[in-house]
């Protein structure tokens, strides 16, 4: 399944950077090695930038900049159409819209945030589920 297109929720990037040996880090490693492709739009990149810069995480600004520059340069940029769904957290809607538009697999650690979007989205996977499917 090399080249699979995925949309990573921001919590996947945060988890990958906080815990470099867990499933989210493995998914980020796959993206960095071009084994999977990341779909995104400007809203997603802006959220990545804002969240990863939060002082509570303590990420080195130069590391965040390097990662985001790579994602921006290598990612598949999508112009997503709006979806008429209500999510628990409206900030999650861009991830669902991009995944739907691009035919990508959304990966999140907070699948419950996407409740209410049933039928409007591709199958939303948790990190371990994604790795299991990718490894087949």
N, C-alpha and C positions, 0 to 999 in steps of 0.2 A: 504494500500500500504506500510505497514511496511517492512523495508528491501530493499526498492527501492534503486538502485544504481545510484549515481549522480556524476558528475564532477563539482566542483565549480571553476569558474574563480577566479583569484586572487582578482578582484574587489569586489567579494561577501564577501570574508574574511575581506578586508579592511573596507567595508561598515558596516559589522556586528560589527566590533570592534569600529568603530567611532560612530555608532548609534545603541545602544543595544536594541532598541525597534522596529526597522524597519523590513521589510520582509527578508533582508539578515541575520539579527541576528536570526530570527525565524528558518531559514534554518540551520544555524550553530547549534542552540539549538537542532534541530532534529538529526543532526549528532552526537552531544555530548551525546545525550540520546539514541543513537543507533536505532533511528526510521528510519533513512536512512543511507545507507553506502556510503562512499566516495571512488571513484576510482581515482587513481593517479599513476604517475611514478616518477622517480628521477628528471626529468626535471621540473615537476610541483612542487614538494617539494622544489627544488632549487629556483624557482621563488617565491614561498610563503616566503621562508626564506629571500631572498634578498629584496623583496618589504616591508614586514612587519618590517624589520630592518631600513628602511629609517627614518632618524631623523625628517622629516617633519610631520610624523604621531604622534610622541611622545609616541608610545607604549612602555610599560615597557619591557625591554629585557627578564626578567624572565617570564613574561606572554606569550610573543611570543614563547619562548622556550618550556614552558609547553604545549601550544596549538599545536605546531608543533610536539612535541614528541608524543602527543596523536594521532594526525592525522596519523603520520608515523606508530605507533604501531597498530592502529585500522583500518586504511584504507585498501582497496583492491589494492594491487600493481599489475600493469598491464604492460606487455611488448607489446607496441603498434607498429604495422606496419606503415610505412610511407604512407601518403595519397598524391596523386598527385593532390593537389588543391593549388590555390594561394589565400592567405588571405591578407587583407589590412595590418594586422600586423602579421608578421611571428611568433612572440612570442606566438600567440594564437593557432598555429598549434598543439602543444602537447596536449592541452585540447581537441581539436577535434579528434585527433588520439586516445587518451585514451578512450574517450566516444564511438567512433565508435568500437574500438576493444572490449571493455567491454560490449557493449550494454547498456551503461549508458545514463542518461539524462544530457546533459550539461546545466548549469545554469549560466547566465552572465547578468551583467548590461549593457553590450555593445554589444548587438546582431548585430549591424551594422558591427562590426569588422569581423563577420563571413560571410558577403556577398561574394558571389563568390564561396561558398562551397555547394551551393544548390544541392541536390541530392546525395551528398557525405557524409552527416552527419545525425545523428538522429535529431529530432526536437529540436531546441535550444530554451530554455525558459528563460524569464525574471523572477526575483524572485517572483513577485505576481502571474504570470501564474503557476509557479511551485507549490506554496502553494495552489492555487485553485485546481490543479490536484491532489495533494497529499491528500487534504482534502476530496475528493470524496469518 
